[in-house]
Amino acid sequence: ILKDDDSGDHDQNEENSTQKDGEKEKTERDKSQGSSKRKAVVPGPAEHPLQYNYTFWYSRRTPGRPTSSQSYEQNIKQIGTFASVEQFWRFYSHMVRPGDLTGHSDFHLFKEGIKPMWEDDANKNGGKWIIRLRKGLASRCWENLILAMLGEQFMVGEEICGAVVSVRFQEDIISIWNKTASDQATTARIRDTLRRVLNLPPNTIMEYKTHTDSIKYVLGVLGGHVPKLSRNRSLVGPRGICGCTGA
C-alpha cells in the first residue's frame, strides 16, 4: 500500500521500503504455504490410498467427573494422521490395544479435520450408535469397526465422522459417529452394517444418541440440575458377539 504526501507525489524512499516490505511479506507467506503443503499427509509411492485421510486421537480423564468442552479439548491428544492402508498399519501396530488400557481412556479415529467433539461443525447435528461390551471384547471389536470404516463398508457417503472406543472399569463402549442424526435411513443403514461387521445377534441392544442430547445432559450435570445416570445396562458378552471374541 502506497501512502500519498501532501503534494500528491510519492516519496521514492517510502515506495522502495513498501515494495521491500511487500516482497518480504510475500516470501514469508509463500514459505508458510510451502510448509503447509509439505505437512499435508499423502499416500507414499505404491501405497494403497484411503478414500479419506484419518486421524488417531487419545484422551484420558478422571472418572466420575463431568467434563466441560473446554477442559475436554485440552485433554485430548492427537496421535497422528494417515492417508493410506500402509500408513494406518504403521500407526496401529505400535498402539496399545484397548483391552490393555487402564482407567477412563479413549481412542478416537476421525476423518482428518474433524475433532472428536460434539461441538465440531461436522458433528454438531449428528449422533452416534453405542454398544456396551463386557470386559475383554474391546480390542477385537474396535479393530473390526475401524477396518470396516476405513474400507467404506458402511456405504453412506460422507456421513461417517469417526469412531470411539471407551475403556471403563466395569465395561467398555464402542461407538460410531455420523453427521446427520435426523436422517433415519442413514442411521438405520449404519446400525445394520454395524451388526454385520461385528456379527451381533439380532437381540443386541444398540442405543442411538444425538450429540445435542449429550450436550444437554452434560450441561445439566455440570449445573447440578440432572443426576448422573444410573441405569441397568445390557452388556454384550462373549457369546453375544462371536466375531469379537478374538478366539
FENCOR-V847989 format. One record per backbone hydrogen bond with DSSP energy under -1.0 kcal/mol. CO is the residue of the C=O (numbers start at 1). NH is the residue of the N-H. If there is no record, write none. Layout:
CO & NH
CO & NH
//
This chain:
5 & 8
11 & 15
12 & 16
13 & 17
14 & 18
15 & 19
16 & 20
17 & 21
18 & 22
19 & 23
20 & 24
21 & 25
22 & 26
23 & 27
24 & 28
25 & 29
26 & 30
27 & 31
28 & 32
29 & 33
30 & 34
31 & 35
32 & 36
33 & 37
34 & 38
35 & 39
44 & 47
48 & 85
53 & 112
54 & 82
55 & 110
56 & 79
56 & 80
57 & 108
58 & 77
59 & 106
62 & 65
68 & 72
69 & 73
70 & 74
71 & 75
72 & 76
77 & 58
80 & 56
82 & 54
83 & 50
84 & 88
85 & 89
86 & 90
87 & 91
88 & 92
89 & 93
91 & 94
92 & 95
97 & 100
98 & 101
103 & 105
104 & 61
105 & 167
106 & 59
107 & 165
108 & 57
109 & 163
110 & 55
111 & 114
115 & 117
117 & 120
120 & 123
120 & 124
123 & 126
125 & 181
126 & 211
127 & 178
128 & 209
129 & 176
130 & 207
131 & 174
132 & 236
133 & 172
134 & 137
137 & 141
138 & 142
139 & 143
140 & 144
141 & 145
142 & 146
143 & 147
144 & 148
145 & 149
146 & 150
147 & 151
148 & 153
149 & 152
156 & 159
159 & 179
161 & 111
162 & 177
163 & 109
164 & 175
165 & 107
166 & 173
167 & 105
171 & 168
172 & 133
173 & 166
174 & 131
175 & 164
176 & 129
177 & 161
177 & 162
178 & 127
180 & 183
182 & 184
183 & 187
184 & 188
185 & 189
186 & 190
187 & 191
188 & 192
189 & 193
190 & 194
191 & 195
192 & 196
193 & 197
194 & 198
195 & 200
201 & 204
207 & 130
209 & 128
210 & 214
211 & 215
212 & 216
213 & 217
214 & 218
215 & 219
216 & 220
217 & 221
218 & 222
219 & 223
220 & 225
220 & 226
221 & 224
236 & 134
237 & 240
237 & 241
240 & 201
241 & 244
//
